[in-house]
Amino acid sequence: MKRFCFLPGVIGVLLGLIVDLSAQVVREPGEVVFCAYNVKNYLKMQRFVDGQRTEGVGKPEREIKAVVKFLTEINADVVGLTEIGSKEDLEDLRSRLKKNGIDYPHVEHAHGGDPVRCQGLLSKLPIVARDSQKSLTYKLGEVVFPLQRGILDVTLQTAGGARFRCMGVHLKSKREVPEADESLMRRNEAALLRQHVEAVLVKAPETELLVYGDFNENSHEAPMVELRGRSRAELSLSDVKLVDTRGQTWTYYWAAADVYSRFDYVLANRALMKRVNMKSSYVYDVPDFLTGSDHRPVVVKLGFGDVKK
């Protein structure tokens, strides 16, 4: 009877996994790690408690602990958050991470027409300028709509003095609403973001710009095409297309329909794109990601060559 030895193959696979995972945590000199994460209703809202609808209930502790665990493992220098609630909710997350040994002394909180589902940014790097947009509007027919989550906009400075700008967004969900067509709402929201991007880059072409968030769109659809701009043009944005350990790109799981989608993006202009380390950037990939959120974090590594670790 012929015998087969599987041990060398198993060892090889395990070693490969170890290499892949270690690449996610090893820091290069001068590296800045950015993470974008939709933390799924980290806020007070109506929830079921003991079978009853109850107002003003925070995110379940089990989910919060998972979010904190994932962000602790990632240990990014800058974290851009969507679906965070009030400033108090953002501070709750910041303080929990600090207890885990990760301190983010620099904070930005932003919202638009929706004061409940907001955006937040936690940073180890100092924020040297703030220009978050909270009152942008667009018109559909005769109705004026606010940009619901606004545009979070900050400029960060590395230890060596280099600066880069971060803009965060959370576009209208695909949930239908009676007020207007949800796809048209997203397209108009994306247009407002594009206008803000162009205004910044026309005024200061040397700006190194990173745009991130939950866009609730597939990459080929009109809002994303408009936002990226004409390919290779001076004002264009490049899609930093990331993959997980299996080479998959999806970032969002809709359980009711059993659908996986890529809704969370990081985009970079030409000046910043040269700093992106595509090889070591990734979609955070753990089996229990759903415990914390229906979205997976995306992690981008930027090489500045001047950040003290």
FENRA-V130495 format. One record per backbone hydrogen bond with DSSP energy under -1.0 kcal/mol. CO is the residue of the C=O (numbers start at 1). NH is the residue of the N-H. Records with the same first field share a line. If there is no record, write none. Layout:
CO=NH  NH
This chain:
6=10
7=11
8=12
9=13
10=14
11=15
12=16
13=17
14=18
15=19
16=20
17=21
18=22
19=23
21=24
22=26
28=31
30=304
32=302
33=77  78
34=300
35=80
36=298
37=82
41=43
42=85
45=57
47=54
49=52
52=49
54=47
57=45
60=64
61=65
62=66
63=67
64=68
65=69
66=70
67=71
68=72
69=73
70=74
71=75
77=124
78=35
79=122
80=37
81=120
82=39
83=42
84=118
86=90
87=91
88=92
89=93
90=94
91=95
92=96
93=97
94=98
95=99
97=102
98=101
106=123
108=121
110=119
118=84
119=110
120=81
121=108
122=79
123=106
126=157
129=155
133=151
136=147
138=145
140=143
143=140
145=138
146=148
147=113  150
148=112  114
151=133
152=168
153=131
154=166
155=128  129
156=164
158=161
162=158
164=156
165=210
166=154
167=212
168=152
169=214
181=185
182=186
183=187
184=188
185=189
186=190
187=191
188=192
189=193
190=194
191=195
192=196
193=197
194=198
195=199
196=200
197=201
198=202
199=203
200=204
204=207
208=165
209=269
210=167
211=267
212=169
213=265
214=171
218=221
221=225
222=226
223=227
224=228
225=229
228=237
230=233
233=236
238=268
239=241
243=283
244=247
248=244
251=296
252=261
254=258  259
259=254
261=251  252
263=215
265=213
266=240
267=211
268=238
269=273
272=275
273=276
275=303
276=278
277=281
282=299
286=289
288=291
289=292  293
294=253
297=284
298=36
299=282
300=34
301=277
302=32
307=30
